[in-house]
């Protein structure tokens, strides 16, 4: 078990994905997200490509959202 945990920890260090919060999500709520990559936008500075869950209309459920978000809408905690 210790070897498996050590391997898992090493894999996490190499993984470029990071946890973040999207403060202006599609459904208007601060949502936990996975930051996948950064790019320099043509206008407005940096953007992060994120994946998160957003609530659909009342009673319909949830959907997965993948989008480029301005860096100002992303926070670490």
Secondary structure in CASP SS format (residue, H / E / C, confidence):
PFRMAT SS
TARGET T0000
AUTHOR 0000-0000-0000
METHOD secondary structure of the structure
MODEL  1
X C 1.00
X H 1.00
X H 1.00
X H 1.00
X H 1.00
X H 1.00
X H 1.00
X H 1.00
X H 1.00
X H 1.00
X H 1.00
X H 1.00
X H 1.00
X H 1.00
X C 1.00
X C 1.00
X C 1.00
X E 1.00
X E 1.00
X E 1.00
X E 1.00
X E 1.00
X C 1.00
X C 1.00
X C 1.00
X C 1.00
X C 1.00
X C 1.00
X C 1.00
X C 1.00
X E 1.00
X E 1.00
X E 1.00
X E 1.00
X E 1.00
X E 1.00
X E 1.00
X E 1.00
X E 1.00
X E 1.00
X C 1.00
X C 1.00
X C 1.00
X C 1.00
X C 1.00
X E 1.00
X E 1.00
X E 1.00
X E 1.00
X E 1.00
X E 1.00
X E 1.00
X E 1.00
X E 1.00
X E 1.00
X C 1.00
X C 1.00
X C 1.00
X C 1.00
X C 1.00
X C 1.00
X E 1.00
X E 1.00
X E 1.00
X E 1.00
X E 1.00
X E 1.00
X E 1.00
X E 1.00
X E 1.00
X H 1.00
X H 1.00
X H 1.00
X E 1.00
X E 1.00
X C 1.00
X C 1.00
END
